[in-house]
Amino acid sequence: MTILLSEDIFKNNNKAMVDEIITFFLAGSFTLRSVNSNMIMYLCKYPDVKKKLMSEIINTHLKGLVNEPKPVDTEKVYTFQSVENLKYFVNCFYESLRMEPPTVVSGGIYTEDQTFPNGLRVKKGDFFVINMQAMQNDKNEWFSPERFMPERFDPSSPYYKRPDGNKRNPLSFNPFMGGKRICLGKTFAEVVAKFVVPALLSRFTFDFVDQDYATGVKKKPKVNLDMEEDPVLLFKIRRVNLKNYL
């Protein structure tokens, strides 16, 4: 909203502001639906990652509740301040975004002639496309990009850099774009995700009904904002036994 209010078109136009705020919530909600669905499916495929994430959730929020017979009261456990301690979860969230960005491609039209530092010239009216899916799965930038590896976003991990040991291009991970045209749902999605998935994992465990998805015999369905219809995938959902992750 701070960015919007700096623009003349929004300063004294409440209708335009309301329209953008609705877009903000819609964009964040659709982003959350795809990212959270993908993350849960990846956790089903990568049990070691799930175990590490559950260990973090227990150590930061559920230490005194492991032996409680009642389900975790997630509304009391998770607060705006406490979820900031979920560092590994953030890495899992970003890795889910990397592997399958909610918007596969984006683009626009140049409103004026421009010359880029590399000498590339574009004219007013030229159309451009940015392929986030390709950028975020580039083998020159990422170790084994087809694998779900949250450690890529841990600065202490060797996977934080490119396969050749150099720093990754800052645009190699760019699911929300940036600048004045940054996705309006970015902050909303990042904050809400820290509550939704940990709360679900605090009470339930998820498994594919068809284990061929877990073993990789069958490919995980794509879930993003560009899909024409929602995929149907069956899960077994049970109450979680937190002791299994100690």
Buried (B, 14 or more C-beta within 10 A) or exposed (E): EEEBEEEEEBEEEEEBBEEBEEEBEEBBEBBBBBBBBBBBBBBBBBEEBBEBBBEBBBEBBBEEBEEEEEEBEBEEBBEEEBBEBBEBBBBBBBBBBBBBBBBBEBEEEEEEEEEEEEEEEBEEEEEEEBEBBEBBBEEEBBBEBEBBBBBBBBEEBEBBBBBEEEEBEEEBBBBBBEEEEEBBBBEBBBEBBBBBBBBBBBBBBBBBEEEEBBEEEEEBBEBBEEEEEEEEBEBEEEEBEBEEBE
